[in-house]
Amino acid sequence: MNDEFLAATRLLDFGNPHLERLVEARGWRRLSDHERIGAVYDFVRNEIAFGYNARDDLAASRVLRDGYGQCNTKATLLMALLRAVGVACRLRAFTVDKSLQRGIVPEIVYRIAPARILHTWVEVWHAERWVALEGVIVDAPMLAVLQAQFPSRPDLCAFGVATDCLQAPPVDWRGGDTFIQKAAITGDLGAFAAPDLVYEKHGQDLPPLKALLYRHLVRHWMNARVARLRRGIVPEIPRPGGHAAAPGANGARQREAAS
């Protein structure tokens, strides 16, 4: 295996003392390869909550300190921890349709957001092949809320998920690929040895004012909406033609407007 798939970079700063203490405290290096991947994967999936950081190109140590992340930032942390325990990994980059963020992005912002957004997932070298770990993005408690809110829907592309098997998506580590946003993919940008290379080539550059508004206003608004989702407050989302798609019927459910 090429050393570039095990190397540290500016973003994959697994020599950082906070990451090193975490790895030692969890005892991940003492596990088998299969168990090691699963333990790191489960940590990033469920102990790093789904949420929106200040920007995509954050170092792994900063994502760990934030305690939350989305596809790109969780991927950076996952890669750093995997390499810290000796697991070779790389990053796959794609574009996805913005519709997967509907219900999280306020509608006034959604209308002017780019139609396609950058999406990445980690692939590990396991059992002599590359295995995709995209299912790490949405933590189990948030996924459970969405499954309860939409019990009769086989598919969903909103609220941070894009899957055609909502009630049983392949998100648990069993040695094979895991996915939770794959159904929104619109383009393949290729494989990269490190996230640094992705952002150098495909960083989602926003105009300075929009970037400032995102960091200091919009993402906090989005994270507040994620927090309400976790409490079972699911907003209605407009369907094509302007009609709203409400959560599935359940007397215990709460709803609120998407604005």
C-alpha positions in Angstrom: 0.0 0.0 0.0 1.3 3.4 -1.0 2.6 5.5 2.0 0.5 8.5 0.8 -2.6 6.7 2.1 -1.1 6.6 5.6 0.6 10.0 5.7 -0.2 13.0 7.9 -1.1 16.3 6.2 -2.1 19.8 7.4 -5.7 18.7 7.6 -5.0 15.1 8.7 -3.1 16.2 11.8 -3.3 12.9 13.7 -0.1 13.8 15.6 -2.1 16.4 17.4 -2.1 15.6 21.2 -5.9 15.6 21.4 -6.3 13.0 18.7 -3.4 11.0 20.1 -4.9 11.0 23.6 -8.3 9.9 22.1 -6.7 7.0 20.2 -4.8 5.8 23.3 -7.7 6.1 25.7 -10.0 4.1 23.4 -7.4 1.4 22.8 -8.1 1.2 19.1 -4.6 0.1 18.1 -5.0 -3.1 20.1 -8.0 -4.2 18.0 -8.0 -6.3 14.8 -8.2 -4.4 11.5 -11.9 -5.1 11.1 -12.6 -4.0 14.7 -10.3 -1.0 14.5 -12.2 0.4 11.4 -15.5 -0.3 13.1 -14.6 1.4 16.4 -13.2 4.5 14.7 -16.2 4.6 12.3 -18.7 4.3 15.1 -17.0 7.1 17.1 -17.1 9.6 14.2 -20.6 8.6 13.2 -22.3 8.7 16.6 -20.0 10.7 19.0 -19.5 13.5 16.5 -23.0 14.7 15.9 -24.3 15.8 12.5 -23.9 19.5 12.2 -22.4 22.3 10.2 -18.9 23.7 10.9 -17.5 27.1 9.9 -16.0 25.7 6.7 -15.0 22.5 4.9 -11.2 22.7 5.1 -10.8 22.3 8.9 -8.1 20.2 10.4 -9.2 17.0 12.0 -8.3 18.3 15.5 -10.6 21.3 15.0 -13.5 19.0 14.0 -12.9 16.9 17.1 -12.9 20.0 19.2 -16.2 21.2 17.5 -17.8 17.9 18.3 -20.0 17.9 15.2 -19.6 17.8 11.5 -21.1 17.2 8.0 -19.9 15.0 5.2 -16.6 16.8 4.4 -15.5 17.6 8.0 -16.5 14.2 9.3 -14.5 12.6 6.5 -11.4 14.6 7.5 -11.7 13.4 11.1 -12.4 9.9 10.1 -9.4 9.8 7.8 -7.1 11.2 10.5 -8.2 8.7 13.1 -7.9 5.8 10.7 -4.4 6.7 9.7 -3.5 7.2 13.4 -4.3 3.5 13.9 -2.5 2.4 10.8 -5.5 2.0 8.4 -4.8 3.1 4.8 -7.5 5.4 3.4 -8.3 7.8 0.7 -11.0 10.4 -0.1 -13.5 10.2 -2.9 -15.1 13.5 -4.0 -18.4 14.2 -5.7 -21.0 16.8 -6.3 -24.5 16.3 -4.9 -27.8 18.0 -5.4 -28.6 20.6 -2.8 -32.0 19.0 -2.3 -30.6 16.7 0.4 -30.2 19.7 2.6 -33.9 20.8 2.2 -35.5 21.2 5.6 -32.2 22.1 7.2 -31.3 25.1 5.0 -33.9 27.8 5.6 -36.0 28.2 2.4 -35.0 31.8 1.9 -31.3 30.6 1.8 -32.1 27.4 -0.1 -33.4 29.3 -3.1 -30.1 31.1 -3.7 -27.8 28.2 -2.7 -25.6 26.5 -5.4 -27.5 23.7 -7.2 -24.6 21.4 -6.6 -22.4 21.1 -3.5 -19.2 19.4 -2.7 -19.5 16.0 -1.1 -16.8 13.6 0.1 -16.5 10.2 1.6 -13.7 8.1 3.0 -12.6 4.8 1.5 -10.5 2.3 3.5 -8.4 -0.5 2.1 -9.9 -3.6 3.7 -10.0 -7.2 2.6 -8.0 -6.3 -0.5 -10.4 -3.7 -1.8 -11.5 -0.1 -1.3 -14.6 0.1 1.0 -16.7 3.3 1.1 -17.6 4.7 4.5 -20.1 7.4 3.6 -22.7 6.2 6.2 -20.6 8.0 8.9 -22.3 11.4 8.1 -25.6 11.2 10.0 -25.6 10.0 13.6 -27.9 7.2 14.8 -30.2 9.4 17.0 -30.9 11.8 14.1 -31.5 9.0 11.6 -33.9 7.4 14.1 -36.0 10.6 14.3 -36.3 10.7 10.5 -37.2 7.0 10.3 -39.9 7.6 12.9 -41.2 10.7 11.1 -41.4 9.0 7.7 -42.3 5.4 8.5 -44.0 4.6 5.2 -41.4 6.3 2.9 -38.8 4.0 1.3 -36.8 7.0 0.1 -35.9 10.4 1.3 -33.8 13.2 -0.1 -33.9 16.0 2.5 -32.9 16.7 6.1 -29.3 15.6 5.5 -30.0 12.2 4.0 -30.4 10.9 0.4 -31.3 7.2 0.4 -33.8 4.9 -1.3 -34.0 2.7 1.8 -34.7 5.0 4.7 -35.9 2.4 7.1 -32.8 0.2 6.7 -30.0 2.1 5.1 -26.5 0.5 5.0 -24.9 2.6 7.7 -23.6 0.0 10.1 -20.0 -1.3 9.8 -20.0 -4.9 8.7 -17.0 -4.9 6.5 -18.7 -3.5 3.4 -19.7 -0.2 1.9 -21.9 2.2 4.0 -24.1 5.0 2.5 -26.6 7.6 3.6 -26.3 10.5 1.1 -25.3 8.5 -2.1 -28.7 9.0 -3.8 -28.1 12.7 -4.3 -24.8 12.3 -6.3 -24.7 14.3 -9.5 -21.0 14.0 -10.5 -17.8 12.1 -9.7 -14.6 14.2 -9.1 -12.3 11.3 -8.4 -10.1 9.8 -5.7 -7.6 11.8 -3.6 -4.9 10.8 -1.1 -5.9 13.6 1.3 -8.7 16.2 1.8 -6.1 19.0 1.4 -5.9 18.1 -2.3 -9.6 18.1 -2.8 -10.0 21.6 -1.4 -7.1 22.9 -3.4 -8.8 21.8 -6.6 -12.5 21.7 -5.8 -13.1 24.0 -2.8 -16.6 25.5 -2.8 -15.5 29.1 -3.1 -18.2 31.5 -2.0 -18.0 35.3 -2.6 -16.6 36.9 0.5 -19.9 38.3 1.8 -21.7 35.0 1.3 -18.9 33.2 3.1 -19.0 35.6 6.0 -22.8 35.2 6.2 -22.5 31.4 6.2 -19.9 31.3 8.9 -21.5 33.8 11.3 -25.3 33.4 10.6 -26.5 30.8 8.2 -24.7 27.7 9.6 -25.9 28.6 13.2 -29.5 28.9 11.8 -29.0 25.4 10.1 -27.6 23.9 13.4 -30.6 25.3 15.3 -32.9 23.5 12.8 -30.9 20.3 13.2 -31.3 20.6 17.0 -35.1 20.9 16.5 -35.1 17.9 14.2 -33.5 15.9 17.0 -36.4 16.8 19.2 -38.8 15.5 16.6 -39.8 18.9 15.2 -39.8 18.3 11.5 -40.6 21.2 9.1 -42.7 20.9 6.0 -40.7 21.1 2.9 -42.0 22.4 -0.5 -42.6 19.9 -3.3 -42.2 20.9 -6.9 -45.1 23.1 -7.8 -45.1 24.9 -4.5 -47.0 22.4 -2.3 -45.6 21.4 1.0 -44.6 17.8 1.9 -45.4 17.2 5.5 -44.0 14.6 7.8 -45.8 11.2 8.0 -48.9 11.0 10.1 -48.3 10.4 13.8 -50.2 12.0 16.6 -47.0 12.4 18.7 -45.3 14.3 15.9 -44.7 18.0 16.0 -44.4 20.2 12.9 -43.4 23.7 12.2 -43.1 25.9 9.1 -40.0 25.6 7.0 -39.2 29.3 7.2 
